[in-house]
Amino acid sequence: MDQTIKRSFLAILFLLSVLQTTTASVGLTPGKMAVESVLEGGYAQQAITVFNTDDVARNFRVQIAGDASSWIAVSPDASFILGPKQSRVLSLVFTPPSGTAGKTFTNTIVVSASPNKPLAITSGASMALATVLDGEVSVSVTNNRQAGLQVDALKTYYVEVGMPIPVSLDFSNTGNTPASPVVSLKLYDSQGNLVESAEKTGFSLQATQSQTFAPQIPTDTLSPGDYTLSVEVTNEGRPVYVRSLKQRVLEVGGLNTQGIIVQAKAPSWVTAGDPVRLETTFRNLGSLAASTKIVADLSLEGKDQGKVESEEKTVLPGTQQAFTAFFTPSGSGQYVASVTALVAGKQTDPVDLIVNVTPPAGQSQTSRLLYYAVVAVAVLAILAFAFRSSMPEIRLKK
């Protein structure tokens, strides 16, 4: 009898643990990677993305296991919380010490996710089972220095008289040593005469890093008209990039700021007390970089519920940016989020989003009742089996 009850109790615990953890899901990309030619005593980094594909928040932890674990770091944080369906981009930072050159190290990326709220078993114990996913990273180390720098993108914009010309350069260091580019800017008028120049230094880029550098060239002495801008980039005294492009200087007041919301979305149904994510994409149609943020005026059944705002970003001409704002409805009903973009103090036309909010005892109550019903039926079945197994067999005599 005692052994049967003990086995039944263990079976119940197992059933509860399965119901608790079957929805937990961890994602990692890339799942397998090779980092080549990292300089001994140098630096390299590799981006990874961790996903929570579950419907509840999870505690995540990323660890490195293997011979190189002492010099592979997870940045910026190895432990963090991800909400439902959220992801986080991390960097693996490699700093191989002396004595590692000529070797390849294979290591395991261990990503674990555990519930925020452990499953209660008794008043004095709890169960918090973790889901674990393994990835792989191999690192080859060399003592051969390799210089490498490339310009991925170059952008410049029309300006008004007296405004400096902004030049945006996207750099990638493709070598295994630090790069210190020198940017030379030269501005020529329509007759080919050099009218302005500038040289920008003091910018450094670690191996495998990418970064944007934004030098400027003054226009204080220029008249309105068309010009040619020459951009030359050198690294360690060697030219790596040369390009010329048209540039225009306009009269004062010749530039404008304008844009539109190209997309706005929100979930149609949520539960009261859960955060609501408002996602908006804004496109800058003007000729100036625009400081932009999203503002959403909230109402419930026609009554004002305040407003929420996104972070503020600079949107370059001809580009678009995604913005996110959140609000948490306290009551049920139909909410309207009237979304506008605030661009340099001006508002775009509003876009209305409808969010239907159910009370906490709505859909989530049904899920909990179904969960408890399944558990109750399973527990009763196990106990019934245990009871029948422990009953003595009775035979009736004819």
N, C-alpha and C positions, 0 to 999 in steps of 0.2 A: 504493500500500500504506500509506504513512505517513498520508495524509489519511483513508483509510478507518478505520484504527485510532484516529486522533484523534477522528473523529466517533463511533465506537463508545464510546470512553471517556467522551465528553461525554454520550452517551445514558445510560450507566450512572449517571453522577453525577446526571442529571436524575431517573432512576428512583428512586435512593436518596432524593433530596430529597422526591419525591412521597410515598414510603412513610413518610418521617419526619414530614411535616406535614399529611397528609390528615386526621388525627384531631384536629388542633389546632382549637379552637373558642372564640370569644370572644362574649360576650353583653353588651349594654348596654341599660339601661332607665332613663328613657325615651330613645328614640333621637333624638327631635326635641322641642325645648322652646322656649318663648318666655317670657322674664322681662320683665314690664312695669313701667314707671314706677319704675325705680330712681333714687333721689335722687342728683343730682350731688354728689360729696363724701360720699356716704352709704355704706350697707352693705346687701347682700342675699345670700341663699344659696339654693341649689337642690340637692336631694338627687338623686344618681344611684346606680345599682347596677351593678357590673361582675361578670360571671359567667365562671367557667371550667367549660365543659361537657365538657371533656376527661376522660380517665381517668388522666391523669398531672398532676403539679404543673407550673405554668408561672410564668415571670417576667412580671409585668404592668407596663405603664407607661401613664399617662394624661397627655396633653398637650393644650394648647389652641392652635389655629392660627387666626390672623385678626387684624383690626385692634385688637381689644380684649384680645389675649392677655397684654399687660403688666399688666392690672388684673383678670384672672380667674385665681384661684388654685385649685388642687386641694388639698383638706384631708381628712384629716390628712397623707396621704402620696401622692405621685404615682407612686411605684414600690413594688411589693410582690410577694409570692409568694402564689398561691392554690393550694391543694391540689385534688385531683380533686373535681369537682362543687361546689366552694365558691364563695361570692360575698362581696363586700364593698361596704358602703354608704359612699359618699364625698360630700363637699359641694363644689359649685362656689361660690366666694366672690367676689362682685362688689363692687369699690370704685372706681367711675368717678371719674376726676379732673376738675378744672375744665376747661371747654371742651367737654364731651361732651353737655351738655343739648340736647334737641331732636333727637337722632340715634338711629338704630337700628343696632346692630352685629351682624352675622351671623358666627359663628365655628364652626370645626370641632372636635369632640371626637375626638381620635385615641387609640384604645385599641389597644395592641399587646401581643402575648403571644409569648414565645419559650421554647424548651425550657430546662429546668434543666441538662440534660446535652447539649452539642452532639454531633451525629453525626460520628464520626471518619471522615475520608476517607483520610488517610495519617498516618504517624507524626509529621509536622510540620505538619499542617493540620487544620482542623475546619470543620464547616458548622453554623450555628445560624440557621435561617430563621425569620422572625417572621410571625405571622398578624396582620393589621391590620384593625380595624373603625372606621368613621367615624360619628360622630353629629353633630348640629347643635344649636347654641344661639344664639338671637337675644336681644339685650338692648336695650331702649329706655330712654333716660335722660331724666329730667325735672328741672326746678328747682322744681317745685310740691310743697310739703310736704303729706303726707297722713297724719294721725294715725289709727290703727286698732288696736283691742285687743278681743279677744273671749275669753270663758271657755268652753272646750270641755267641761269636766267639773268637777263639784263632788262631793266625797265627805267624809263624816265618819263616826265610829264611836262606838259605845257605850263608856263608860269606867266604871271603878270610882271610888268616892269618893277624892279626893286626887290622881287622875290628870288631867293636862291633856287637854282635848278636841282631838284632831288634826283639822285641816281641810286637805284636799288640793284645790288649784285647778290645773287644766290651762289654761295661757294660750297664745294664739297672737297674734303681732303681725301684723296684716293690713295695716298702713300701711307707709310708707317712711321713717319716723323712729323713733328709739328711744322705747320706752314705759316709764314708771315708775309702775306701778299702786300705789294705796293701798288696802289691804284693811281694812275696818272690821267687827269681829265683835261682836255683842251677844247676850247670853243672857237670856231671859225665863222666869220661872217660870210655873206653870199659871194664876196670876191675872193675868198680863200685866205683872208687875213686873220691871224691869231689875235683874238680880242680878250680872252680870259683863259686862265689855266689854274690848276690846283693839283697838288700831290698829297695823297692820304696814306699814312702809315700807322703803325701801332696796333694793328689788328692781327690776332693770332688764332690759329685753328688747330686743334689737336687731331691726331690721326683718326680717320673714319668719321669725323664730325662734319656736320653741315650747319651753315649759319648764313644769315643775311647781313651784308655790310651796306650802309647807306650814307655815302659821302655826298657833299653838295658843292656846287660851283656858284660863285656870286654873280649877280647881274646888275649891280648898282650903277654901273657906267654905261649900260646898254640901252639902245633904242628899240622900240617894237620892230619885229621883223623875223625872218627865217634864218636859222643858223645851222651849223653842223657840229655835232658833239663827237669827239674822238675819245674812246675809252681804251686804255692799255693797262694790262695787269701783268706784273712780273712776280716771280717767286725765286728766291735765292739767286737773284740777278738774271734769271732766264725768263723771256716772255712766255706767257701761257695763254694770253687772250688779247685780241685786238679787234675793235669794232667801231664803226662810225654810223651815226644815225641822225635823222633830222630832229631839230629842236626849234620850237617857236616861242618867242617872247611877245606877249599881248599887251594891249593898252590896259591901264587900271580899270577894273570892272569887266574885263573881257572873259573872266572865268565864271562858272556857275556851279552850284551844288544841287544835285537832284538825284533821285533814285526811287525804286519801287520795291515792294515786297513781292517776291516771285513765288513764295510758298509759305504757308502757315498751317500747322496741324497740331491737333491735340487728341487724346483718347476720347471716344464717344461716351463710354461708360466707365465710371470709377466708383469706389466705395468711399463714403465720408471718412475723413481722417487720413486718407492716403494721399501722398504728394502727386500733383498733376504736372506733367511736363509739357510746356508750350514750346514748340520748335518752329523757328522762323528763319527764312533765308532772304537776305536783302541784297539787291544789286545796285551798285553805284553807276548811274547813267551820266553823271556830270564829268567835269574836267578837272576836279580837285579831289585830293584825298579827303575823305569825310569821316569825322568822328561821329560814330553811330551807336545807338543803343535801342533796344526794343522795349516799349511800354505797353502793358496790357491793363485796360480798365475792366474791372470785374463787376458783374451784377448777378443777383439771384432773384428770379421772378420779378425783375424790374427794379429791385432795390440795390443801391450802391454797396459794393463789398470792398472798396478800396482798389488799389492797383499794385502791380508787381513790375519789376524792371529786370532786364538782363544786364550782363556785364557790358562795358563800353569798349568798342573796338574801332580801329582805324581801317576803313574800307577804301582801297585804292581805286582809281578810276577804271571803269570797265571790268571790275571784278565783283564777286559776290562773296558774302560771308554768312555762316550759320550762327544763329543766336539761340540761347536757351534761357527760359525763365520758368519758375516754379511757383505754384500756390497750393495750399492745402485746404480743401473745403471742410468746414466744420459741420455743415448741415446738408440735408438731402434736397434735391430739386434740380431744376435746369439752370445751370450757370452759363452766362455769356461772357466770353473774354474778347473784348474789342482791342485788337492788336494794331499798333502803329509803330513806325520807325521814326525815331527822333534824330534828324540829320542836321548837324550844325545849327541847332535851335529850331529847325523847321520840322513839321510832322507830315508824314505821308498819309494817304487815304487809309482809313481803318479797314481791317479784315476781321469779321466776326467769327469766332469759333464757339460751337455749342458743346458743352460738357454736361452729360446727365449723371447726377450723383445719387447713388442708392444709399440707404441707411446701413450702418455696420452689420445689422442683422439680416442683410439681404443675401447676396450670392455667397459671401464668406460663411454665413450661418449654415447654408445648405451644404457647403463643402465640409464643414466641421461635423454636422450631423451625419453625413454619409460616412466620414472617417470613423466616428465613434460607433456607428451601426455595424460597420465591417469588423471593427475590433471586438465589439460585444458578441457578435455571432461566432467569430473565431474562438473567443475565450470560452463561450458556452459549449461549443463543439468539443474543445479539448478537455474541459472538465467532465463532460458527459462520457467521453471515452475513458477518462481516468476512473470515473465512478464505476462504469460497467466492468472495467478490467479488474477492479478490486473486489467486486461482489463474488461471494462463493457460489459455485454452481449448484443448483438445486434440481434434483431429479424426482419426478412424481412416480410413485409405484402404482401400477394398475391393480 
